[in-house]
Amino acid sequence: MTTKKIAITLLGFFIGSSVGAEIVTTPSGHFLKNAPSEKVIWYGGLVTKMIGFYGQACANGESEACFNLATIYETGDASVQNNAKALDHYKQACDAGYSLACNNIGILYGDGTERDYVQATIYFDKACQLKEQIACKNKASALDLQNKSNR
């Protein structure tokens, strides 16, 4: 079985599809995000394998694998959480036209420890142009927050 097929199989099994996703509010309450309808439970050994499979597929240009790898680094077990790696992999997926990745980058900039509403707006706009509707709403929120912070 090829790396791509393994990664896609893992994707369907663990991450869930956008059909099974729901829109949730980020902890700050400012932005919206698509989240799987069922919470993924990360198991140590399995996470390591998933990182390997998604990493290989991402290196081969599979934007969905880059997105899923970023999601693991953003929301996975504390032992693998790494926002810098999440941001890097989201950027790879976003650059390849994966709209949810662009939206999630905006959220990292908008809700992150070093908030940058200008960067958040740029990525929300890109996701909005890729027809990600929640990103269009997030762009409006980021612009509002940017204007408030400039006062």
N, C-alpha and C positions, 0 to 999 in steps of 0.2 A: 504494500500500500504506500502511495507516495506521501510525502510530507504534507502536501496541500490537502489531500483527502483526509489524512489523520486530523489535521488542524480543523478542517471544516466539520468533521464528525464531532470532534470535541466541542467546537463552537455550538453546534446544534444541540448537543446534550447538556452542556453546562451554562452557557451564556443565555440561551433562549433567543428567539427571533423577535424582530420588531413587532410582529403581530401580537406576541404575548407580552409586549412591553406596556408600561403605564407611565404617564407623565407625573413626575414628582417634583416637589420644590426642594431646592438645595437647603442645607442647614441655615444659611443666612436669611432665607426667605425671599431673596431677590431674584433668583433665576430658576428656570425650569430645566428638567433633564429627563430623558427617556431612561427608564430603569426596568430590568426584567421583572415580570410579575411575580416570579418566585425568587427568593433570596438564594444566591449561590453559596454553598458551603465549601470552603477551600480546605483541602486536605494537603498536608505538607508534601508528601511524596508525589502526589498527583500534580500539585502546583509546579514543582520542579520540572516534571515531564511536560506540562502544558507550556511553561516558559520556553523550554527547548524546542518544542514543535512550532509554537507561534513565532519564536525568534527566527527559526530557519525559514518559515514561510514568509515572514516579514522581510527578511534579507533577500528573498527571491521576488519581492515586489508585490506581495499580496496585501493590499491595503486593509482588508478585513482582519487579517492576522495581526497587523500592526495595531489596529484598534483594540483587539481583544488582549493583546500583550499589554498595552497601555492600561486597560481596564484592570488587569490583574495587579499591575504596579500601583494603581490608584486606590483600589478598593479591596485588594486581597488581604491575606493574613499579614499581621504586623511584621512578620519576619521578611516579607518581600515588598512591603510598601515602600515606594520611592517616587515621590512626585517629580523629580528631575527626569527619571527614566520614563515615567508616564507621559510627561510633556513631550519628550523627544519622540516617542512612538506615536502619540496622537498627532504630532506635526507631520510625521511621515505619512500617516493615513490621510490627514487633511490635505497635504500637498498632492495626494493622488486622487482627491475629489471625494473623500468619504465624509459626508456632511456631519454625521454625529460626532466624529473626531474634532471637527472644527468647533462645534458647539461646546464640547467638553473642554477644549483649550480655553475658550472664552470663560467658562465656569472656573477653571483653575486660576485664570488671571483675575476674575471678578470676585471670587471667594477666597483666594489664596492668602497666605500670610503676608505677602508683599503685593497688595492689591494694585492693579494697573488697569483702570477702566478704559484707557485708550486702546491697549492691546486687546482687552476683552471685547470691545466694540468692533475692532478689526476682524477678529475671528468669528464673532456672532454674525457680522455682515457677510463674511465669506460663506458661512453655513446657510444663511438666509438665501443668498444667491444660488446655492445648491438645492434650494427648495425645502429646507428644513424649517418647518413652520415655527416650532418653539424657539428657534434661534432668532427669528424675526422679533418675537416678543422679548427675548432676552436682550437683543440689541437696544430696544427702546428703554428697557430697565437700566442697562449699562450707561446709555447716554444720559439718562436722568441722574444716575449716581455720579457720573462724571461732572455734570453741571453743578450738582450740589457740592461736590468736593472742591470745585474751583471758586466757590463763593467766599 
